[in-house]
Amino acid sequence: MTGDDGGGDAHGGLQDDGRGDLLAYLRDGRAALVWKLEGLAELDVRRPLTPTGTNLLGLVKHLAHVEAGYLGGALGRPFPDLPWPPRADDADLWARADEPREAVLDLYRRAQEHAEATVAALPPGAVGEVPWWPPGRRRATVHHLLVRVLTDTQRHAGQADVLREGLDGAAGLLPGTSSLAEEDPGRRAAYRDRLEAVARDAARRAGGRV
């Protein structure tokens, strides 16, 4: 699955019931996330980059489980051979040393294909059940679950944006579409310095720490 050029209007008109737009933006998020791993060493895609342990390959593995769970098992179409990892170990948020990067990426690709087949097979109003949600709140429509997966994916793609930029400075929205205010590294550094100066000036005016 690949994203398109990221242009908002280009996503319209795929399906009259709205699923096309949701899937288009979901594909963008998927593509952006996977792109953030390209060109990185094995250590950098796996090591924790925040105090809470967030890591790039773990984000991919987690979202594979999200797609398989919400747009698979919760709708009566279980993804084969993918039990949810034990929460005590947070095993969906990191990859074992003996778990190849390619295997995690392939799992994500297959989970996407399974999810899209589910969305195509069921009407948006079809109701499923999410067993890990609280009792009394477990029923949800295909449309609701598709929105849930889309928002999860875009959130984690944003995390990956920040993590990758912190590793080697690489940034951008999608392959071929950066959406950055400045492309030239020198001008980008000057832009950052300007923002730093403005922030310190504002802090002084407010009587805060500079």
MINU-113064 format. One record per residue: x, y, z of N, C-alpha, C in turn; residue in three letters; residue number from 1. Coordinates in pm, whole numbers, plus 50000, padded with zeros to 5 digits. Each point is the difference from the previous one (the first is absolute). Layout:
residues N
{site {X; Y; Z}; {X; Y; Z}; {X; Y; Z}; "ALA"; NUM}
...
This chain:
residues 210
{site {50084; 49882; 50000}; {49916; 50118; 50000}; {50088; 50124; 50000}; "MET"; 1}
{site {49968; 50097; 49915}; {50080; 50121; 49996}; {49910; 50122; 50008}; "THR"; 2}
{site {50054; 50108; 50054}; {49925; 50125; 50006}; {50007; 50073; 49868}; "GLY"; 3}
{site {49915; 50106; 49986}; {50008; 50080; 49880}; {50081; 50124; 50031}; "ASP"; 4}
{site {49976; 50110; 49928}; {50089; 50116; 50014}; {49966; 50088; 50119}; "ASP"; 5}
{site {49904; 49961; 50082}; {49971; 50076; 50121}; {49909; 50118; 49978}; "GLY"; 6}
{site {49958; 50028; 49877}; {49911; 50111; 49974}; {49860; 49970; 50048}; "GLY"; 7}
{site {49943; 50089; 50082}; {49870; 49972; 50059}; {49890; 49978; 49898}; "GLY"; 8}
{site {49989; 50088; 49902}; {49891; 49988; 49903}; {50012; 49875; 49914}; "ASP"; 9}
{site {50123; 49951; 49984}; {50019; 49883; 49915}; {49935; 49876; 50059}; "ALA"; 10}
{site {49965; 50004; 50129}; {49943; 49883; 50064}; {49850; 49988; 49976}; "HIS"; 11}
{site {49936; 50102; 49954}; {49855; 49999; 49991}; {49947; 49913; 49887}; "GLY"; 12}
{site {49876; 49957; 50016}; {49928; 49937; 49890}; {50033; 49856; 49973}; "GLY"; 13}
{site {50065; 49929; 50092}; {50035; 49862; 49972}; {49881; 49907; 50021}; "LEU"; 14}
{site {49921; 50026; 50107}; {49881; 49920; 50025}; {49893; 50092; 50059}; "GLN"; 15}
{site {49876; 49983; 49956}; {49895; 50090; 50044}; {49973; 49993; 50149}; "ASP"; 16}
{site {50027; 49888; 50064}; {49968; 49986; 50142}; {50111; 50049; 50093}; "ASP"; 17}
{site {50105; 50058; 49947}; {50105; 50059; 50083}; {50116; 49908; 50032}; "GLY"; 18}
{site {49987; 49872; 49975}; {50110; 49910; 50033}; {50125; 50032; 49918}; "ARG"; 19}
{site {49982; 50047; 49879}; {50115; 50029; 49916}; {50090; 50107; 50059}; "GLY"; 20}
{site {49940; 50108; 50050}; {50079; 50105; 50062}; {50074; 49949; 50123}; "ASP"; 21}
{site {49931; 49924; 50085}; {50063; 49948; 50121}; {50117; 49908; 49965}; "LEU"; 22}
{site {49979; 49913; 49901}; {50107; 49908; 49961}; {50117; 50075; 49938}; "LEU"; 23}
{site {49973; 50105; 49925}; {50108; 50076; 49937}; {50091; 50063; 50104}; "ALA"; 24}
{site {49941; 50062; 50101}; {50082; 50060; 50105}; {50066; 49894; 50088}; "TYR"; 25}
{site {49934; 49887; 50018}; {50063; 49889; 50072}; {50123; 49951; 49924}; "LEU"; 26}
{site {49989; 49987; 49870}; {50114; 49956; 49919}; {50115; 50100; 50009}; "ARG"; 27}
{site {49967; 50129; 50003}; {50105; 50100; 50017}; {50076; 49979; 50130}; "ASP"; 28}
{site {49925; 49978; 50109}; {50064; 49980; 50130}; {50087; 49876; 50002}; "GLY"; 29}
{site {49950; 49893; 49941}; {50079; 49877; 49992}; {50130; 50023; 49925}; "ARG"; 30}
{site {49989; 50064; 49883}; {50118; 50023; 49917}; {50102; 50088; 50071}; "ALA"; 31}
{site {49951; 50104; 50068}; {50091; 50090; 50070}; {50074; 49926; 50110}; "ALA"; 32}
{site {49929; 49917; 50075}; {50064; 49927; 50110}; {50110; 49907; 49949}; "LEU"; 33}
{site {49968; 49921; 49901}; {50099; 49905; 49947}; {50119; 50075; 49941}; "VAL"; 34}
{site {49974; 50112; 49934}; {50107; 50081; 49940}; {50099; 50048; 50106}; "TRP"; 35}
{site {49953; 50027; 50120}; {50088; 50052; 50105}; {50105; 49898; 50044}; "LYS"; 36}
{site {49984; 49875; 49964}; {50100; 49898; 50034}; {50105; 49983; 49891}; "LEU"; 37}
{site {49971; 50050; 49880}; {50089; 49975; 49887}; {50137; 50064; 50022}; "GLU"; 38}
{site {50104; 49924; 49971}; {50136; 50052; 50009}; {50059; 50001; 50139}; "GLY"; 39}
{site {49927; 49954; 50100}; {50052; 49999; 50136}; {50068; 49867; 50034}; "LEU"; 40}
{site {50100; 50006; 50087}; {50067; 49880; 50047}; {49907; 49920; 50090}; "ALA"; 41}
{site {50032; 49873; 50017}; {49917; 49911; 50080}; {49983; 50052; 50143}; "GLU"; 42}
{site {50108; 50052; 50056}; {49993; 50052; 50136}; {49899; 50115; 50009}; "LEU"; 43}
{site {50005; 50089; 49904}; {49916; 50121; 50009}; {49852; 49972; 49979}; "ASP"; 44}
{site {49964; 49898; 49925}; {49856; 49972; 49984}; {49943; 49928; 50122}; "VAL"; 45}
{site {50088; 49947; 50087}; {49953; 49918; 50112}; {50017; 50066; 50137}; "ARG"; 46}
{site {50100; 50083; 50017}; {50031; 50048; 50135}; {49896; 50101; 50048}; "ARG"; 47}
{site {49977; 50005; 50131}; {49904; 50096; 50054}; {50052; 50142; 49986}; "PRO"; 48}
{site {49914; 50087; 49949}; {50041; 50138; 49972}; {49929; 50101; 50089}; "LEU"; 49}
{site {49920; 49952; 50093}; {49935; 50086; 50099}; {50008; 49929; 50136}; "THR"; 50}
{site {49979; 50073; 50108}; {50002; 49936; 50132}; {49897; 49889; 50016}; "PRO"; 51}
{site {49891; 50004; 49922}; {49898; 49896; 50010}; {50026; 49883; 49906}; "THR"; 52}
{site {50113; 50004; 49927}; {50039; 49886; 49918}; {49952; 50001; 49856}; "GLY"; 53}
{site {49943; 50110; 49954}; {49950; 50004; 49862}; {50113; 49976; 49900}; "THR"; 54}
{site {49975; 49911; 49905}; {50100; 49967; 49900}; {49932; 49979; 49865}; "ASN"; 55}
{site {50072; 50022; 49892}; {49939; 50004; 49867}; {49945; 49865; 49957}; "LEU"; 56}
{site {50077; 49894; 50012}; {49951; 49870; 49956}; {49884; 49955; 50088}; "LEU"; 57}
{site {50003; 50036; 50127}; {49890; 49967; 50088}; {49870; 50068; 49959}; "GLY"; 58}
{site {50008; 50122; 49948}; {49880; 50068; 49952}; {49938; 49923; 49883}; "LEU"; 59}
{site {50084; 49949; 49912}; {49950; 49921; 49887}; {49933; 49872; 50051}; "VAL"; 60}
{site {50065; 49931; 50091}; {49944; 49876; 50053}; {49868; 50025; 50072}; "LYS"; 61}
{site {49995; 50107; 50078}; {49877; 50034; 50071}; {49886; 50025; 49903}; "HIS"; 62}
{site {50026; 50076; 49895}; {49892; 50033; 49907}; {49956; 49879; 49918}; "LEU"; 63}
{site {50088; 49904; 49980}; {49957; 49875; 49936}; {49895; 49931; 50087}; "ALA"; 64}
{site {50023; 50000; 50130}; {49903; 49940; 50091}; {49872; 50082; 50007}; "HIS"; 65}
{site {50012; 50132; 49994}; {49882; 50086; 50002}; {49910; 49971; 49880}; "VAL"; 66}
{site {50060; 49993; 49881}; {49921; 49973; 49878}; {49938; 49861; 50006}; "GLU"; 67}
{site {50079; 49902; 50043}; {49949; 49863; 50006}; {49889; 49986; 50104}; "ALA"; 68}
{site {50012; 50075; 50109}; {49900; 49990; 50105}; {49871; 50072; 49968}; "GLY"; 69}
{site {50010; 50128; 49968}; {49880; 50079; 49978}; {49933; 49971; 49866}; "TYR"; 70}
{site {50079; 49981; 49895}; {49944; 49977; 49867}; {50017; 49854; 49958}; "LEU"; 71}
{site {49997; 49914; 50099}; {50009; 49857; 49977}; {49914; 49928; 50101}; "GLY"; 72}
{site {50063; 49963; 50113}; {49930; 49921; 50101}; {49876; 50066; 50056}; "GLY"; 73}
{site {50003; 50131; 50021}; {49884; 50069; 50056}; {49880; 49998; 49906}; "ALA"; 74}
{site {50024; 49972; 49874}; {49893; 49996; 49900}; {49974; 49859; 49949}; "LEU"; 75}
{site {50040; 49901; 50078}; {49973; 49862; 49965}; {50086; 49945; 49887}; "GLY"; 76}
{site {50113; 50068; 49973}; {50091; 49956; 49894}; {50141; 49994; 50058}; "ARG"; 77}
{site {50028; 49904; 50090}; {50129; 49997; 50069}; {50118; 49985; 49903}; "PRO"; 78}
{site {50104; 50076; 50028}; {50124; 49989; 49925}; {50069; 49871; 50042}; "PHE"; 79}
{site {50047; 49918; 49907}; {50054; 49868; 50037}; {50130; 50009; 50078}; "PRO"; 80}
{site {50010; 49917; 50102}; {50125; 49979; 50073}; {50058; 50127; 50061}; "ASP"; 81}
{site {49914; 50080; 50062}; {50049; 50121; 50064}; {49928; 50022; 50132}; "LEU"; 82}
{site {50034; 49924; 50103}; {49941; 50026; 50132}; {50052; 50133; 50053}; "PRO"; 83}
{site {49914; 50073; 50073}; {50045; 50127; 50058}; {50108; 49972; 50104}; "TRP"; 84}
{site {50113; 50071; 49995}; {50110; 49972; 50094}; {49958; 50031; 50144}; "PRO"; 85}
{site {50064; 49936; 50096}; {49967; 50027; 50141}; {50030; 50143; 50038}; "PRO"; 86}
{site {49902; 50068; 50062}; {50016; 50141; 50034}; {50111; 50021; 50103}; "ARG"; 87}
{site {50020; 49902; 50087}; {50101; 50017; 50104}; {50138; 50025; 49942}; "ALA"; 88}
{site {50024; 49953; 49880}; {50131; 50013; 49937}; {50001; 50109; 49892}; "ASP"; 89}
{site {49883; 50060; 49973}; {49990; 50098; 49891}; {50062; 49947; 49871}; "ASP"; 90}
{site {49977; 49872; 49973}; {50072; 49932; 49892}; {49962; 50050; 49860}; "ALA"; 91}
{site {49890; 50076; 49989}; {49966; 50055; 49869}; {50071; 50131; 49974}; "ASP"; 92}
{site {50079; 50050; 50095}; {50063; 50132; 49987}; {50151; 49992; 49977}; "LEU"; 93}
{site {50053; 49880; 49981}; {50141; 49986; 49969}; {50022; 49865; 49932}; "TRP"; 94}
{site {50111; 49990; 49929}; {50032; 49877; 49928}; {50114; 49926; 50070}; "ALA"; 95}
{site {49985; 49869; 50012}; {50104; 49917; 50060}; {50126; 50003; 49914}; "ARG"; 96}
{site {50112; 49968; 50061}; {50126; 49998; 49927}; {49998; 49898; 49886}; "ALA"; 97}
{site {49924; 49890; 50019}; {49993; 49897; 49896}; {49881; 50023; 49906}; "ASP"; 98}
{site {49940; 50117; 50005}; {49885; 50034; 49915}; {50048; 50098; 49893}; "GLU"; 99}
{site {50023; 49954; 49877}; {50058; 50087; 49897}; {49912; 50121; 49969}; "PRO"; 100}
{site {50065; 50109; 49968}; {49927; 50120; 49957}; {49907; 49967; 49885}; "ARG"; 101}
{site {50049; 49921; 49902}; {49919; 49968; 49883}; {49874; 49924; 50039}; "GLU"; 102}
{site {50009; 49916; 50104}; {49883; 49924; 50044}; {49894; 50092; 50060}; "ALA"; 103}
{site {50043; 50101; 50075}; {49906; 50095; 50059}; {49934; 50084; 49891}; "VAL"; 104}
{site {50079; 50045; 49903}; {49945; 50078; 49890}; {49902; 49917; 49917}; "LEU"; 105}
{site {50034; 49872; 49980}; {49910; 49912; 49925}; {49871; 49974; 50077}; "ASP"; 106}
{site {50011; 49985; 50131}; {49881; 49985; 50083}; {49908; 50121; 49984}; "LEU"; 107}
{site {50058; 50118; 50002}; {49921; 50123; 49985}; {49933; 50004; 49863}; "TYR"; 108}
{site {50075; 49963; 49897}; {49942; 49999; 49865}; {49883; 49904; 49992}; "ARG"; 109}
{site {50014; 49880; 50054}; {49892; 49901; 49995}; {49880; 50042; 50084}; "ARG"; 110}
{site {50027; 50064; 50113}; {49890; 50050; 50083}; {49922; 50109; 49927}; "ALA"; 111}
{site {50070; 50084; 49925}; {49934; 50103; 49919}; {49909; 49936; 49895}; "GLN"; 112}
{site {50053; 49902; 49931}; {49922; 49933; 49896}; {49875; 49936; 50059}; "GLU"; 113}
{site {50016; 49936; 50116}; {49886; 49936; 50066}; {49898; 50105; 50043}; "HIS"; 114}
{site {50048; 50112; 50054}; {49910; 50107; 50044}; {49923; 50058; 49882}; "ALA"; 115}
{site {50067; 50024; 49889}; {49931; 50059; 49884}; {49899; 49902; 49941}; "GLU"; 116}
{site {50031; 49871; 50004}; {49904; 49901; 49953}; {49876; 49999; 50090}; "ALA"; 117}
{site {50021; 50019; 50130}; {49887; 50007; 50092}; {49913; 50121; 49970}; "THR"; 118}
{site {50063; 50116; 49982}; {49925; 50123; 49972}; {49924; 49987; 49869}; "VAL"; 119}
{site {50059; 49935; 49902}; {49933; 49982; 49871}; {49884; 49901; 50010}; "ALA"; 120}
{site {50011; 49902; 50090}; {49900; 49894; 50008}; {49876; 50038; 50080}; "ALA"; 121}
{site {50013; 50099; 50088}; {49891; 50035; 50091}; {49951; 50142; 49976}; "LEU"; 122}
{site {49872; 50026; 50017}; {49950; 50137; 49990}; {50047; 50083; 50118}; "PRO"; 123}
{site {50010; 50132; 49984}; {50051; 50084; 50109}; {49920; 49988; 50129}; "PRO"; 124}
{site {49872; 49968; 49990}; {49917; 49990; 50119}; {50000; 49864; 50067}; "GLY"; 125}
{site {50072; 49903; 49943}; {50006; 49868; 50062}; {50062; 50010; 50139}; "ALA"; 126}
{site {49947; 49925; 50095}; {50041; 50012; 50140}; {50086; 49882; 50042}; "VAL"; 127}
{site {50111; 50030; 50065}; {50086; 49898; 50057}; {50011; 50019; 50149}; "GLY"; 128}
{site {50087; 49922; 50063}; {50019; 50008; 50144}; {50148; 49997; 50032}; "GLU"; 129}
{site {50044; 50096; 50083}; {50140; 50011; 50039}; {50016; 49941; 50140}; "VAL"; 130}
{site {50051; 49878; 50012}; {49999; 49931; 50130}; {50086; 50066; 50106}; "PRO"; 131}
{site {50100; 50081; 49963}; {50087; 50063; 50101}; {49947; 50136; 50045}; "TRP"; 132}
{site {49887; 50044; 49946}; {49936; 50122; 50050}; {49915; 49968; 50122}; "TRP"; 133}
{site {49964; 50100; 50081}; {49919; 49974; 50121}; {49864; 49941; 49966}; "PRO"; 134}
{site {49948; 49912; 50083}; {49866; 49944; 49979}; {49897; 50113; 49986}; "PRO"; 135}
{site {49907; 49979; 49908}; {49898; 50100; 49976}; {50039; 50103; 49895}; "GLY"; 136}
{site {50129; 49998; 49961}; {50048; 50097; 49899}; {50076; 49930; 49888}; "ARG"; 137}
{site {49975; 49871; 49983}; {50083; 49922; 49908}; {49952; 49998; 49856}; "ARG"; 138}
{site {49877; 50038; 49977}; {49946; 49995; 49864}; {50039; 50125; 49923}; "ARG"; 139}
{site {50042; 49982; 49876}; {50043; 50113; 49917}; {49981; 49965; 49853}; "ALA"; 140}
{site {49973; 50102; 49920}; {49980; 49979; 49857}; {50134; 49993; 49926}; "THR"; 141}
{site {49995; 49952; 49878}; {50119; 50000; 49914}; {50053; 50142; 49986}; "VAL"; 142}
{site {49911; 50096; 49978}; {50042; 50139; 49984}; {50074; 50048; 50124}; "HIS"; 143}
{site {49946; 49973; 50117}; {50064; 50043; 50125}; {50138; 49937; 50014}; "HIS"; 144}
{site {50012; 49872; 49972}; {50128; 49932; 50017}; {50102; 50046; 49896}; "LEU"; 145}
{site {49953; 50032; 49881}; {50091; 50052; 49898}; {50054; 50137; 50042}; "LEU"; 146}
{site {49914; 50084; 50055}; {50046; 50129; 50051}; {50100; 49980; 50113}; "VAL"; 147}
{site {49973; 49904; 50087}; {50090; 49972; 50112}; {50139; 49959; 49949}; "ARG"; 148}
{site {50005; 49911; 49903}; {50129; 49955; 49947}; {50071; 50115; 49929}; "VAL"; 149}
{site {49925; 50080; 49926}; {50059; 50115; 49932}; {50065; 50096; 50100}; "LEU"; 150}
{site {49928; 50035; 50107}; {50055; 50095; 50096}; {50120; 49942; 50074}; "THR"; 151}
{site {49995; 49872; 50034}; {50115; 49936; 50063}; {50122; 50005; 49908}; "ASP"; 152}
{site {49978; 49969; 49873}; {50110; 49996; 49905}; {50062; 50137; 49981}; "THR"; 153}
{site {49918; 50102; 49982}; {50053; 50134; 49979}; {50071; 50051; 50126}; "GLN"; 154}
{site {49948; 49965; 50117}; {50067; 50041; 50123}; {50140; 49939; 50008}; "ARG"; 155}
{site {50010; 49870; 49973}; {50130; 49934; 50010}; {50093; 50042; 49887}; "HIS"; 156}
{site {49945; 50032; 49884}; {50085; 50053; 49893}; {50060; 50133; 50041}; "ALA"; 157}
{site {49924; 50081; 50072}; {50055; 50126; 50051}; {50110; 49977; 50101}; "GLY"; 158}
{site {49983; 49899; 50085}; {50108; 49965; 50092}; {50125; 49961; 49923}; "GLN"; 159}
{site {49982; 49921; 49895}; {50114; 49956; 49920}; {50068; 50117; 49932}; "ALA"; 160}
{site {49924; 50102; 49959}; {50059; 50122; 49943}; {50104; 50059; 50095}; "ASP"; 161}
{site {49958; 50016; 50125}; {50086; 50064; 50099}; {50120; 49912; 50034}; "VAL"; 162}
{site {49976; 49870; 50016}; {50110; 49909; 50032}; {50105; 49998; 49890}; "LEU"; 163}
{site {49957; 49993; 49875}; {50096; 49995; 49889}; {50078; 50130; 49989}; "ARG"; 164}
{site {49932; 50111; 50016}; {50072; 50128; 49992}; {50105; 50009; 50111}; "GLU"; 165}
{site {49967; 49948; 50117}; {50096; 50001; 50109}; {50120; 49911; 49976}; "GLY"; 166}
{site {49982; 49893; 49921}; {50110; 49908; 49973}; {50101; 50058; 49901}; "LEU"; 167}
{site {49952; 50046; 49886}; {50094; 50044; 49896}; {49956; 50126; 49925}; "ASP"; 168}
{site {49896; 50065; 50049}; {49955; 50123; 49936}; {49907; 49981; 49882}; "GLY"; 169}
{site {49977; 49874; 49960}; {49911; 49976; 49886}; {49857; 50036; 50038}; "ALA"; 170}
{site {49932; 50073; 49910}; {49865; 50046; 50030}; {49919; 50005; 49871}; "ALA"; 171}
{site {49869; 50009; 50015}; {49912; 50008; 49885}; {49871; 49927; 50023}; "GLY"; 172}
{site {49899; 50034; 49921}; {49867; 49944; 50018}; {49987; 49861; 49939}; "LEU"; 173}
{site {50035; 49989; 49872}; {49990; 49875; 49925}; {50114; 49993; 49901}; "LEU"; 174}
{site {50032; 49880; 49950}; {50100; 49992; 49894}; {49963; 50091; 49883}; "PRO"; 175}
{site {50088; 50094; 49966}; {49974; 50091; 49889}; {49918; 50123; 50036}; "GLY"; 176}
{site {49954; 50010; 50126}; {49921; 50115; 50043}; {50045; 50038; 50140}; "THR"; 177}
{site {50090; 50099; 50010}; {50056; 50031; 50130}; {49907; 50087; 50084}; "SER"; 178}
{site {49934; 50099; 49938}; {49916; 50098; 50070}; {50077; 50080; 50104}; "SER"; 179}
{site {50132; 50007; 49987}; {50082; 50078; 50092}; {50004; 50146; 49955}; "LEU"; 180}
{site {50001; 50090; 50099}; {50005; 50143; 49967}; {50131; 50035; 49929}; "ALA"; 181}
{site {50108; 49934; 50038}; {50131; 50024; 49939}; {50064; 49868; 49963}; "GLU"; 182}
{site {50046; 49990; 49878}; {50068; 49879; 49954}; {50151; 50008; 50020}; "GLU"; 183}
{site {50057; 50120; 49983}; {50145; 50017; 50011}; {50044; 49988; 50146}; "ASP"; 184}
{site {50096; 49911; 50030}; {50040; 49980; 50140}; {50047; 50128; 50068}; "PRO"; 185}
{site {50074; 50085; 49929}; {50048; 50124; 50059}; {49887; 50094; 50034}; "GLY"; 186}
{site {49904; 50014; 49911}; {49887; 50088; 50027}; {49909; 49939; 50107}; "ARG"; 187}
{site {49994; 49867; 50004}; {49920; 49935; 50103}; {50062; 50026; 50139}; "ARG"; 188}
{site {50133; 49995; 50008}; {50066; 50029; 50128}; {49976; 50145; 50042}; "ALA"; 189}
{site {50005; 50091; 49902}; {49974; 50141; 50032}; {49857; 50019; 50047}; "ALA"; 190}
{site {49907; 49928; 49940}; {49860; 50006; 50041}; {49983; 49952; 50143}; "TYR"; 191}
{site {50068; 49891; 50034}; {49994; 49948; 50137}; {50058; 50100; 50098}; "ARG"; 192}
{site {50114; 50060; 49965}; {50062; 50098; 50088}; {49908; 50119; 50022}; "ASP"; 193}
{site {49930; 50041; 49895}; {49906; 50111; 50014}; {49889; 49966; 50099}; "ARG"; 194}
{site {49945; 49877; 49989}; {49894; 49959; 50093}; {50052; 49994; 50143}; "LEU"; 195}
{site {50124; 49954; 50017}; {50059; 49995; 50134}; {50009; 50140; 50059}; "GLU"; 196}
{site {50043; 50096; 49917}; {50013; 50138; 50048}; {49864; 50059; 50036}; "ALA"; 197}
{site {49899; 49973; 49918}; {49865; 50049; 50028}; {49947; 49939; 50129}; "VAL"; 198}
{site {50023; 49871; 50021}; {49953; 49934; 50122}; {50065; 50062; 50123}; "ALA"; 199}
{site {50129; 50028; 49994}; {50068; 50059; 50115}; {49953; 50143; 50026}; "ARG"; 200}
{site {49974; 50073; 49893}; {49948; 50135; 50015}; {49863; 49997; 50067}; "ASP"; 201}
{site {49914; 49908; 49955}; {49867; 49988; 50060}; {50008; 49960; 50147}; "ALA"; 202}
{site {50096; 49912; 50033}; {50017; 49958; 50139}; {50045; 50117; 50087}; "ALA"; 203}
{site {50091; 50082; 49948}; {50044; 50117; 50076}; {49884; 50095; 50026}; "ARG"; 204}
{site {49919; 50024; 49895}; {49885; 50091; 50015}; {49902; 49949; 50103}; "ARG"; 205}
{site {49988; 49866; 50011}; {49906; 49940; 50096}; {50062; 49983; 50139}; "ALA"; 206}
{site {50127; 50036; 50013}; {50066; 49986; 50128}; {50036; 49858; 50036}; "GLY"; 207}
{site {50009; 49914; 49899}; {50030; 49860; 50024}; {50147; 49969; 49983}; "GLY"; 208}
{site {50031; 49870; 50003}; {50138; 49954; 49986}; {50046; 50017; 49858}; "ARG"; 209}
{site {50124; 50051; 49983}; {50058; 50018; 49866}; {50123; 49911; 49988}; "VAL"; 210}
